[in-house]
Structure formats: C-alpha cells, structure tokens
C-alpha cells in the first residue's frame, strides 16, 4: 500500500469515527507540529552547549557545527547575515522556524535533512528522523512529505514516485547536468508558488534533455532549437523509432501539443495589460508532462544508442 493509499485509508477510518478533517492542510504548519519538528532536530543534531573547561578561569563556547551549517545555508539562500539575534545558531534556527511562513519553513526542513545527510556528528539515523517528521505531518493532517531530497505535496506523491523520481535518476547521469538543474528549479518554483516560472523551466528541462541526447550522440543541433524541432530530431535520428507506426504519430502530436503549447499559451510570451495567473493544477500538469517526456526520450536514447 502506497503513501497516498495508506493516508486515504487512515483518513477514511477516522471519518467513520467522526474525528477526521475533511481535507489536508497545505497553507498552515500548526505550532505544535513545528515544536515537534524542532525536537526532532535536537535529537539528531544535539544541543548547543556552553561548557566549562576544568582548570580554566573562563567559560568557552563549544559550537555545534550542525546548527551552524543549517543557519549558514538558510542565510545564504535568503540573503541574510543571520536568522535572528539569539545567543547562538540553534536558537536562531529554532526561533526563525517557529515564525516563518509555510514555504520558508518547508525549505528549512529540506535544509535540515540535507545537513543530516552530510554531517558526521548526527546522533540518530537520518531516515529515522525523516520517518518521524513524515508521521508528524500525517497526524496533523498537513499535506506534505519529505521524499528523497525535498518536501513534496502528498497529493503528488504517486506521480513523484512513478514519474518525477525516474526522470531525476535519468538526468543524474553524466552530460545531463543542465537539464537536471532546470528540472529541479522548476520544482522549486512550483513549491514556492511561482507557477509561470515553473512551467518555463519545465519546458527548458525537456528541451535541454533532448539537446543533451544530441550532444551525447555527437550530432550538432541548433542551440536555439524549439521543442518541435528537437522532437523532429529525436524521430529522424532514431531515438524514437519509426517502427512505432501510428502510435508514433499520436505520441508526436502529444509531445508537440502538450507541454510546449501549454507553456507558449500560458507563460512563454508577453502577458499584455492583464496580469496572467497560472493555476497550481495547470503548473502541476506541466511538471508531470515534462517528467514523463524526459523519461520517454532518455530511456529511448539509452535503448537505441
């Protein structure tokens, strides 16, 4: 039973008992949940302490590199010198997390788990901490989950596992770094509510993936080539075989009229006098379509090279 199925099953049981929320929350992280996450970090990172050195006449500060790293990464991302005016990095991180809006708070969760993966001084297994935080999300009916390296919406968990993750695995191979960076940036834009930017970078990642395939095959292609031109290249150079017959015609139509058209109509050109708003579900569909297209092209490339 997958995460979405399990969560639905648990909610249905609670609904029958009369104590289940109607929907998951996406725009609120309750204060008790934030406190529980901080306690999780304390168990993993340890506390910041002021120790006394026997025989010395002064107190000296023993910095905790884990808390220092979390504050440093967040400050660098947000363009700040420090997260607060507390006594140390731990108090700055904790106070900041308790007050931050949902998007920033979730980014801090991602940073904390990243530091756990890189640190040699954590006090509990990283996966144990992740499992505990994900369970806290579920118990508070908050619709997020930490998967791989990022926080995702639970309503996208199945798509992430079946489409997005395979795309990331394929893009992680040598020679596809540019496409991978654009694909990850698209998801960051989506998480932070910048849906037009998410759609633009989703198409860029799809186009870059095809250009990377051309480079891997040592076949020159115009750096300004559009998605349609690149799709033609994939077909004419045998990445997508002609033997697929009528299915190929339908597939080609889907590739040409799906993601590129969405992007061109919604976000790729000037918006005129009226501010153009992109709904979240439209941006989500663009990301899913980009991931599926990337998986198709790269798996076909690997199968035919």
N, C-alpha and C positions, 0 to 999 in steps of 0.2 A: 504493500500500500504506500503510495507516494505521499509527499508532504501535503499537497492540496487535498487529496482524498482523505488523509488522516485528519486534517484540520476540519474538513467538512463533516466527517463522521463525529468528531468530538462536539462540534457546534450543534449538530442535529440532536445528539443525546442531551445536551444542556437545554436546547429549545424545548424538547419534550418534557423536561423537568421544570421549565419555566424560568430558568436563570441564565439564558444565553443572550448576548447582544444581537441585534438584528444584522449588523454589518461590522466589518473590521474597520478600525480607525487607521487613517493614513496621515492625518494632519495634526496629530497630537501624540506626544510621548508623556504619559502621566508621570507625576513627580515620584511616586513610589517605584515605578519602573526605572527611572533614572538613578534613584538611590541604589536599587538592586544591581544595576549595571556597574556603578562605581564600586560597590562592594566586590563585585566580580573582578574588576581590575585590581583592587587592593590585594585580593587573594593571589593574583597572578604576578603582579609587579612588586608586591611588598610595600611597606610604609616608608615614607621619608622620615628619617630619624636624626636627632641631634645627639651624638654620643659623646661621652666623656672619656678622655684618654687618661688612664691611671698615671700619676706622676707628673702630669702636665697641669699648668695653672689656668688654662683657658679651655672653654668648650670649642670644639671644632665641628664643622658641618660635614656630614657624610652624605654626599649627593647620591640620589638613586638615578642611575642612567636611564632607566626605563621611562620614568615620568619626564625626565629632561628631554628624551627623544620625542615623546608624544607632543609635548609643548612646542618643541622646535619645528616639527613637521607641520603642525597646525598653524603656527605663526607664519611659516614660510608660505603656506597655501593661501592664507588670508591677508598677507601683507602687514603683519603686526610685529612689534618688538617682543611683546609678551602677552599672555592671555588674561592676565589680571595683576593685581597688586598684592597678592598674598605673600606669605612668608617663604614659599618655595614652589617648585614646579608642580608638585602634586596638588597643593591647594588651588593653584591657578587653574589646572586642568579640571578639577572637580567642580569648582565654582562656575567656571565657564560652561561646562556641560549641563549643569542644573538649570542654567538660564538661556541657553542657546535655542534658536528656533529649530524646528524638526530637521530641516535639510542639513544645517551645520552640525547638529547633534549626531545625525547618522554618519556624516563624514568623519566625525571624531571616533565613532565606533569602528569604522573601517581603519582609521589610523592606528588605534589601539591594538587591533588584531594584527595589523601589519608589523608593528613593533614586537608583538609577542613572537611572531614567526622569525624575526631577525635577532632577537635578544638571546644571550646565553645565560641570563640570570633570572628567567621567569621561574616561579615557584610551583607551577602546576602545568599539566599538558595543555597546549593551546586549544586542541579540539575539545577538551573538557570545558574550557571557558566558553567556546563558541556554542556548544550544545546547551549550556546553561542559559546563555543570553537568548538563544532562539526559543528556548522553552519559556523564558520570561515574556518575550514578545507574544507568544501564543496565549499565555494565561491572561495577559492584559488585553487580548483581542486587538493587538496592534499588528497591522498587516505587512510586516517586514520580516526578512530573514537574512542572516549572513550566510552567503554561499560563495565558496572559492575565495575571492579577494574583495568582494563587495557586498553591500546591502542591497537586496532587491525586494520588490513588492511581491508578496505571496501570490497574488493573482497572476504573476508572470513566472512562477516557479517552474511549471511544467515546460513552458516554452524555453525558459533558460536552460533546463537540463537537456532537452531534446534538440534544440536549435542553436541557442546562443553559445553554450559551452563547446559543442563541436566546432563552431566557427572559430572560437578563440584558440582551441587546440590546433586547428589547421593554420591559423595566422601566426602561431608562435614559431613555426618552422623558419629557418634562415631565409632571408630575402623578402620577407613579408612584413618587416617591422613598421613601415609607413602605414600600410593598411590596418595593421593591428592597432596602432596608436589612434588612428581616426575612428576605428570601431569603438574603442574604449572611450574616446572623447564623446562620441555620440551618446553612449550610455550615461556618461557623467552629465551631459546637458539634459538628458531626459530626467534623471533623478532630481536635478535642481530646477526642473520646470521650464527649461529653455527649449521648447518643442520645435521651433523653427530651426534652431541651431542643431538640434538632434537629428532632424531629417536631412539637413545639408550634409552633416558629417557621415550619416549612414550611407548616403549615395556616394560620397567621396571614398569611403572604405570599400564599397563594392567596385567602383571604378579602379581604385588603386590595386585591389586584389587581381583584377584582370590584367592591369599593366605589369604587375609583378610576375604573373604567369608568362606574359610575353617576354619579359626580361630573362626569366629562367630558361626559356626556350631559345634565347638569343635571336629573337625576331624583333626588328625595330618596329615601334609603334609611335604615332604622334603623341607627344606629351599632353596635348590639348584635346585628345580624342574624347568624344562623348560616350555615354553608356551604350547608345545604339551602335556606334561604330565599333566599340570594344566587343559587344555581343556578336556582331558580324565577324570580327576577328576570331573569336572563340570557335565559331562554327566553321569558318573557312579554313582554319588551321587544325581542325580535327580534335580540338579539346572537347567539344560537344559533337559527337559523331553524326554523320548524315544517315547512318543506318537506323536512327531512331524514327525516321519516316514522318508520318503525320503527327506523331506525338511531338516531334521537334518543332513543327510549325506552331503548335499550340503553346509549347514551352517558350519559344522565342517571343511569341506575342505577349505572354505573361510577363516575361522579363522586360520587354520593351515598354509595355503599357502600365506596369505595376509601379515599382519604386521610382523610376525616372519621372514618370508622369506625375505622380503624387508630389514629388519634390519640385518639379518645374511649376506646377499649378499653384502649390501652396506656399513655397518658401524660396524658390530659386530665382525669382525676379522681383523687381520693384513692386512695392505694395500699394503705391498711389496715395491718394489723400486719406483713404480709410485704413486704420490700423488693422492688420490681418492677424487674427488669433488662431492658433493651431490647437485643436482639442487634444487632450492627452491620448485618447484611444487612437487617433489618427497617427500620432507620432509613434505610439507603441507598434502599430501595424507596420509602419515603415521600418522600424528596427528589426522586427521579426522577419519581414520580407528580405531585408538586406542580409540578415544572417543566413536565411535559407538559400539565397542566391550564392552567397560566398561559399557555403558548404558544397553546393552543387558544382560550382566551377572548379574549386580547388580539388575536390575528390575526383572529378573528371580529369583534371590535369595530372594528378598523381597516377591515375589508372591508365593514362594513354601516353605518358612521357617515355 
